Amino acid sequence: MAPADNDPFNLGLEDAESFTVGAVDPWRASAPPALEPTLGGFEDPLAPRAPAQAESAPSSVPDSRGSEAVIPRVTLHAFCARTETAAVLEQAAKDRRMARATTVVRMGGLAAAVDLYQDQPTPSLVMVESLDDAQRLLHHLDALAEVCDAGTKVVVIGQANDIALYRELMRRGVSEYLTPPLSALSVIRAIADLYADPSAPFVGRQVAFVGAKGGVGASTLAHNFAWTMSERLQTATVLADLDLAFGTAGLDFNQDPVQGVFDALSQPDRLDPVLMDRMMVRCGDRLSLFAAPATLDDDYEIGADAFDEVTHRIRAAAPYVVLDLPHIWSAWTRRVLLGSDELVVVATPDLASLRNAKNIIDLVRAARPNDAPPRLVLNQVGVPGRPEIPVKDFGEALGVEPSLVLLFDPKPYGLAANNGQMLAEIAPRSKAAEGIEQLARLISRREPPSPPKASLLSALFKKS
């Protein structure tokens, strides 16, 4: 497994590249053991810390990849000395990963925190900014320690990028020290590190495909994308067909499983790895399918919490989870869209698709200001005799350059659908198959493994 698969901080926020078919981490140095009791209620300085990585002060230059770990239900009080810092922390508080945390941002810096907690308890996390020199900073910090409750974590934002100061802060029980420049993602990542649980289950990346309207080919692309991830890029992948009434994943993979995603949604609390394995069907060495029942025997009235729980548990099963979303709008589709690591919006070059795609992209951008925008795939481009919006104009109207443009080519799609196969199996050299593989490389940041080199001995046998 590539390191990227195991990285819980893998957000995919790097600059998106397009193609057409046609904070450095806050440094977590090991502090020397305290030689004397620490003051107040800061966390225990003798608690194990990550080993030192470099003999330099911590840096808070934001990483392009933030923390994908969701911040737990904690209360954070932040005391800022600069309006710029307050703006960054308020932006971080609105991030989807901070939805469970309660955040209060105040001005006044470290001194204001000392005054406030003279007569009220401290929350689980206090973040304080100081513009003072090292000696005065430590003086105020000692005063804060005297009024802090046991178990309160303290993060200090200072100005000096000084290893000696950093070590002294760690010796006093400070949880983390950050220096400008700060970004919302670097702050979120620092908080996530404080509450990281080494025993927590692995969390894979969730890639959701949604059509701007019905019939644009989003399901076909989602299924082929999942197959390409498993077969071409050779990474374990789970495909979940969430179109419960009309899903086509079972047909596309020529499978008719007895159980599937509806059974999981009906009993989310019981979905352990053993039951999950029983409900999924294997479609290859690395691809597992959570098929939809695709019948009208039920109204499928399932709450958003059930979808949340099931998708969260599925993410522990493989490095990549591909969700095929139906073209409906409900509380659960909204929540799944906003909670996915990557969102792929599939559209055709017409006015209805343009309007709907813009609505989806604008919604996601507003709700996830610290994430990369959704990826746009323009499908079925160049239908003979059909007036179309030019690709360039379509992308400019959305403010998103298409990551993939697929020309209208119905023959391989029809053959693949009727045979229960993928495009790369029917027409491996087709533009569509090549484009989907490029999209898989772009999203996963992986390259297909190199074929093994033929040995000299085997070459001699061939000649003989």
N, C-alpha and C positions, 0 to 999 in steps of 0.2 A: 504494500500500500504506500502510495506517495505521501510525503509529509503533509502536503496540503490537505489530504483527506482527514487527517487527525487534528488539524488545527481548528480549535473552536473559535478562533478569532478571524476566521477566513470569511471576509465580507464580500469580496469581489468589488471593491470600490476603486480599483485602478481604472485608468482611462480606458473607456470602451473603444475597441477597434471595430470597424465595420468591414464587411466584404459583401460583394454582390456576385451572385452566380449569374452570370451576365452581371503618528508621532513615534518615529522610533519608539519602541516600548519604553515606558518609564522604567528606568534601570532599577532592578531589584537586588541590590547588593546585600551581602550578609554582614550584619552589624556585629561588632565584638560583644561578647557577653557583658552585661552590666556588672560593675564591681561594687555597686551600692544599690540599695532599694530605689526604685523610681518613685517619683512623686505622683500623687493623685491616682486617677482611675484610667490612665492610658492602658492599652493592651500590654500583655506581658512581654518585655523585651527579650526574655529567654525562650520565647516560642520559636520553633524552627522557621527558618527563612530560606528563600531560594539561594543557591550558591552565587558567589560573586562572579560577574561576567567580565568586568573590566575595572581598572583602577582609575575611575573618573567619576565625576559627579553625575547624578541622574539627569536625564534630558527628557523634556516633554514635547519634543517635536512630534507632531501627529503622524501616525502611521496611516497609510492609505487604506489599511485594513483595520477595522475597529474590532471590538469584542462582540461576538455573536452570542455570548452567554447572556441570558436575561438576568437583570439585576433583581435580587429577591425583594421581598416586602420589607424594606428598611425605611427609616426616616432620616433624611439628610438635611442638616442645617449648614448653609454656606454663608460665610462672612467675607465680603470682598472689599478690597481697598481701592480697586480701580473699576470704573464702569465697564471697561472692555472685558474684564474677567467675569463680571456679573452677567454680561450679555452671553458669553460663552456658556456659562453654567445654566442659564435659563434656556438656551438652545438645547443643551444636553438633557435637561429635565423634560423636554417635549419629545425626545426620541422614543421610538417604539420599545427599545430595550429597557427604558426607564419607566415603563408604564406602571409597574407594580410599586415603585418607590414613591414616597412622599417627599418632595423637595421644597425647601423654603430658602430663598436667596435674599440676603440682607447686605447692606453696606456697613462700613465701619471697621472692617478688618478684624485682626486678632484681638485688639483691645475691646471691641464691642462684644465679642464672644465671652470674654472674661467677665464683663459687666452683666451680661444677660444671665449667665448661669450661676450668679451669686445666690439667687433665690428660686431657681427652678431646675429640674433634672435635665441632664443632657440626653440627646437622642442617640441612636445607634451609631451614627456617623456624623462627625463634625469636620467641615472643610474650612480652613481659615487662610486668609491671604495677609501677608505682611510685607511692607516696603522698607522695614527697618534693617539696620545692619545686624550682623550675626549675634552680637552680644545682647542687644535690646530684644531681638527676636526670641532668644533663649529665655530672657527674663520674663517676657509676657507668656511664653509657653509654660514656664514653671508655674505661673499664676493660674493658667488655664487648667493645668494638671491637678491643682488643689481642689478645683470645683467640679471636675469631671467624674461621672459615675464609673464604676468598674465595668469593663466590657466595651466602653465607648471607643470607637476607632477614630483617630485624628489624622487628617491629611493636611499638610502644610503646603501652601503655594508661596514661594519666596522668589527673590531676585538673584541670589548668589548661586552660581553653578560651581559649588565648592564641595569637594569630597570630604573635607574635614568637618564641615557643617553637617553634611548629610549623615556622616557616621555618628555625630553627636546627637542629632535628632533621633536616629534609630535607637541609640543607647537610652534615650529618654522614653522610648516606647511609642514614638510616632509611627504610624502605619505606612505612610508614603510621603515623599517630598517631590513636588513638581515645580518646574521653572518654565517661564514663557519661552517660546510662544505656545499657547494652549489652543486646543480645538475641542469641539464637543466630543469627537470620537476618542481623543486621547484621555479626556476626563472619564468617559464611560468605561474605557478599557482599564484605567487605573482602579476604578470602583469595582469592576468585575473581578480583577485580580485579588482584591481584598476578600471577596466572598467565594472565590473559586473552590470547588469541592473536588479533590482528586478522585474520590470514589464515585462521582457522578457518571452516569452512562454516557457513552460516546454519542455525539449529535452530528448527523450528516447534514449536507446542504440540501435545501429544498428548492426545487425549480418548478414553478407553476406556469402552465400554458393556458391561456384564455383567448377565446375568439372575440373580436370586436363585434361580430354578429354571427348568427348561425350560418353554417355552410362554408366558412372561410378555410377550413382544413386544419384547425387548431389541434383536433384529436389525432389526426394522421401524423402531423408533425411531432406531437408529444410522444407518440408510440415509436416513431422512427428515431427520435432523439434518444429515448431510453435504450433502444436496441443498440444504437451506435455507441453510446457510452459503455455498454457492457461488452460488445463484440469488437469494436474497432479500438476503443481506448482501454478496454480490458479493466474496467473498474466495476465493482459490485454496485448494482442499481436496483431500486424498487420502483415500479410503476404502479400508481394508484389511480384507477378510473373512478372519479367522483361524480360522473353523470349516471346516477343510480338507475334511472328509468330507461335511458336510451344509450348507454355506454357501448362503445364498439371495440374495446381493447380485447375482449375474449374472441371476437370474430377475427380481428387483425392478427392475433397470434394463434388462431386455430385451436382455442382452448375453451372448455366448457366446465369450469370448476364447480363443485357442489357448494363451496363456501367462498366468501369474498369480502369486499370492503363493507357491504351492508351488515353482515354478521358482526364485523368488528365495531361498527358504529352503534349497533344495538346493544352491545355490552362492553363499552370502552374500559370500564374498571377491571375487567377480567383479562384484558389483552396483554398477556405476558409473552415472552419470546417463544414459548412452546406453542401456545394457541395461535400466535401470529404465523409461525411457520406452517401450522396445519391449514390455515386459511389461505395462504398464498400458494400459487402454483409456479413451478419453475419453468421458465421459458428459455433456458440455456444454463451454462455454467455460472454465469454472473448476474442474470436478470431474473427477478421475481415479480410476479404480477398479482396485484390486488384487484380482481375483476369486479365490475358492477353486475348486479343481477340482471339488468336490462329487461325487466318485465314490468307489467302494470298491475301486479297483484297487491301492491302496497302504495300508500300515499307518500311514504318516505318523509314524514314530518319529524325531522331530527334537529335538535338544537345545536347552536354554534359551539357550545362547550364540548359536545361529543366529538365534533370535527377537530376541535383544538386538541383534545386528549389523544385521539387516534393518530392524527398527523405527527404529534410530538413523539408518540411511541414508535411510529414507523421510522422516524429519523434515527432511531438507535439501531436500526437493522442494517443499514448500508451507508457508505460514504455519500451517495447521491440518491435522493428521492424525487421522482418526477410526478407531478400532479396534473392530471387531465381534468380541467374544470369545465363544467357545463356553461352554456351561455344563458345564465339566469342571474338575477340579482337578489341577494338575501343577506342576512346578518352573517351567515357562515362563509359565504363566498367573499364578502368584504374582508372578514377577519383572516381568511386564508391568503388572500392577495397581499394584504399588508404585512403578514407574518412570514412571507416567503423570502428566501435569500436572493433569489433571482426570479423576475417576472418577465415572461415572454408574451407580448401582445401580438396576435396574428390577425392581419387585416387583408382585405382585397382593395384595389385602387378605385373605390367608389365613394360617394358622398356619405352614405350611411355608415360605412366602416370608418371614414375619417371622423365623423362626429362622435361615434361611440369610443373609438380609440383615444380621441382627445379627452373625453370625459374620464376614462380609466387612468390615463397617464397623468392628467392634472390632479386627480384624487390621490394617486399614489405619491406623487411629488410633494403635495401639501402635507400628507400624513407622515412621510419619511424624508424629511429635509436633509438628513445626513447620509442617505443611501444613494447609490447610483440610480439613475432613472431606469424605468422598464426598457427592455429591448423590444424593438419593433421588427416584425417579419412581414414583408409584403408578399402575399401568395397569389397565384393565379394571375400573374401579370401578362398582358398581351393576348387576351381572349379575342379571337377574330371577330370583327364587326362590333365589338363593345366599346363605347366611349369610356375612357378611363382618365383619372387624374394622374398626371405625370408623377413619377416616383420622386423627383426632386421637390415638386410642389407639395406632395403629400408629407414628406419628411419635414419641410420647412414649416408647414402649418402646425405640426405637432411639436416642433422644437426638438425632434429626435431623428437622428440619421438612421435609416434602416440598417439593422445588423445583417439582414439577409433578404435578398430579392429572388423569388422563385418564379420562373416563367411558366406560363400555362403549357402543360404537357400531360394530357389526361391518360395516355396509354399506359405508362409504367404504374401510375397510381391505381388505375382500374385493375390491371393484372395482379398487382400486389394485394389489393383488397379482396378480390375474388378468390385468390389462392391462399389467403391467410399467411402472407409473407410480408417481409419488409422491402422497401424500395431497393436497398443495397443488395438484397438477395435476387431480385428480379432484374435489376439494371444497375449493376455496381458502378458502371462508368457514366451514369446519367448525371446531368447537372444537378438534379434534385438530391441524389444520394451524396454527391460531393459537397453540396451546400450545407446539408444537414450535418455532415461530419465536421465541416469548418465551424458551424455554430456550436457543436459540442466541444471542439477545441477552445473556442473563444470563452465559453462559459466556464469550463472546467480548468482552463489553463493547463491542459495536458496535451501531450503529443502521443500518437500511436507508438507502441513499442517497436523497435527496429527488428526486422526479421533476422533470425540467426544466420550467421555467415556459414557458407558451405566449407567444410574442411577440405584440405588438400587430398586426403585419402578418398573422400567421396567423389571428388572431381576425377581422380584417376580411375575409379570404378566406372564412372559414367563413360569415360573415353574408351575403356576396354569393352 
